[in-house]
Amino acid sequence: QVQLVESGGGLVQPGGSLRLSCEASGVSTSPNVMGWYRQAPGKQRELVATQTTGGITNYADSVKGRSTISRDGAKMVRLQINNLKPEDTAVYFCTFRRLLGGVDLWGQGTQVTVSS
């Protein structure tokens, strides 16, 4: 079964840290890009960070310098965000896209709430 399984998320206090993980199943190990997008209430979905199997990363300016994306093989991606702010509150979605095309997956989303 082709799917993305996300873990992590939850309620975090401002200034805290969070780690999200996502594992793809039912896909090959061909070159791909995995990462995270997020959508806050009433806002459009936006990029958080992505990383290719070759190690190329892309971060949103809003998280640059306080987040790290990493890959563990071709099918797993992790994201750590430090110094969380209330504006980081959103549903975070994992994505997987094969660089040669043909496969474009989205996870179901995991809620991250930053609040005291």
C-alpha positions as CSV (number, residue, x, y, z in Angstrom):
1,Q,0.0,0.0,0.0
2,V,1.4,3.4,-1.0
3,Q,1.2,5.8,1.9
4,L,3.0,8.3,4.1
5,V,2.9,7.7,7.8
6,E,3.5,10.8,9.9
7,S,4.4,11.0,13.6
8,G,5.2,13.7,16.1
9,G,3.2,16.9,16.5
10,G,1.1,17.9,19.5
11,L,1.0,20.8,21.9
12,V,4.3,22.6,22.6
13,Q,5.1,25.7,24.6
14,P,6.5,28.8,22.9
15,G,10.3,28.5,22.8
16,G,10.1,24.7,22.8
17,S,11.2,22.2,20.1
18,L,9.4,19.7,18.0
19,R,10.4,16.7,15.9
20,L,8.2,15.4,13.1
21,S,8.9,12.1,11.2
22,C,7.4,10.7,8.1
23,E,8.0,7.3,6.4
24,A,6.9,6.3,3.0
25,S,5.7,2.8,2.2
26,G,4.9,1.1,-1.0
27,V,7.3,3.3,-3.0
28,S,10.6,2.6,-4.7
29,T,14.0,4.0,-3.6
30,S,14.5,6.0,-6.8
31,P,15.5,9.6,-6.4
32,N,12.9,11.7,-4.7
33,V,12.2,14.8,-2.6
34,M,10.4,14.5,0.7
35,G,9.5,17.3,3.1
36,W,6.9,19.2,5.0
37,Y,4.2,21.8,4.2
38,R,1.9,23.4,6.7
39,Q,-1.5,25.0,6.7
40,A,-2.8,27.3,9.4
41,P,-6.5,28.1,9.8
42,G,-7.7,30.5,7.1
43,K,-4.4,30.4,5.3
44,Q,-3.0,28.7,2.2
45,R,-0.7,25.7,2.5
46,E,2.9,26.7,2.5
47,L,6.3,25.1,2.3
48,V,8.2,24.4,5.5
49,A,11.2,22.4,4.3
50,T,12.2,19.8,1.8
51,Q,15.2,17.6,1.0
52,T,16.1,15.4,-1.9
53,T,17.7,12.0,-1.7
54,G,20.8,13.8,-3.0
55,G,20.8,16.1,0.0
56,I,19.6,19.4,-1.5
57,T,17.5,21.3,1.0
58,N,14.9,24.1,0.7
59,Y,13.7,26.0,3.8
60,A,11.0,28.6,4.1
61,D,12.3,31.9,5.4
62,S,10.0,31.6,8.4
63,V,11.8,28.6,9.8
64,K,15.3,29.1,8.3
65,G,18.0,29.1,11.0
66,R,15.8,27.3,13.6
67,S,14.9,24.1,11.8
68,T,16.7,21.1,10.4
69,I,15.4,18.6,7.9
70,S,17.1,15.3,7.5
71,R,16.7,12.1,5.5
72,D,17.2,8.5,6.8
73,G,17.4,6.6,3.6
74,A,15.1,7.1,0.6
75,K,11.9,6.7,2.4
76,M,12.1,8.7,5.6
77,V,12.3,12.3,6.5
78,R,12.5,14.1,9.8
79,L,12.0,17.8,10.7
80,Q,13.1,19.5,13.9
81,I,11.9,23.0,14.6
82,N,13.4,24.9,17.6
83,N,12.3,28.0,19.3
84,L,8.7,27.4,18.3
85,K,6.4,30.4,18.0
86,P,2.6,30.7,18.1
87,E,2.6,31.4,14.4
88,D,4.1,27.9,13.8
89,T,0.7,26.5,14.8
90,A,-0.7,24.6,11.8
91,V,-1.4,21.2,10.4
92,Y,1.9,19.8,9.0
93,F,1.7,17.6,5.9
94,C,4.4,15.3,4.8
95,T,5.1,15.0,1.1
96,F,6.9,12.6,-1.2
97,R,7.5,13.2,-4.9
98,R,9.6,11.1,-7.2
99,L,12.0,13.3,-9.2
100,L,11.4,11.3,-12.4
101,G,7.7,11.9,-12.0
102,G,4.7,9.6,-11.6
103,V,4.5,9.6,-7.8
104,D,3.2,12.6,-5.8
105,L,2.0,11.7,-2.2
106,W,0.6,13.7,0.7
107,G,0.2,12.6,4.3
108,Q,-3.0,13.1,6.2
109,G,-1.4,15.8,8.3
110,T,-0.4,16.2,12.0
111,Q,-1.5,19.1,14.2
112,V,1.1,21.2,15.8
113,T,-0.1,23.8,18.4
114,V,2.3,26.2,20.0
115,S,0.7,27.7,23.1
116,S,1.3,28.4,26.7
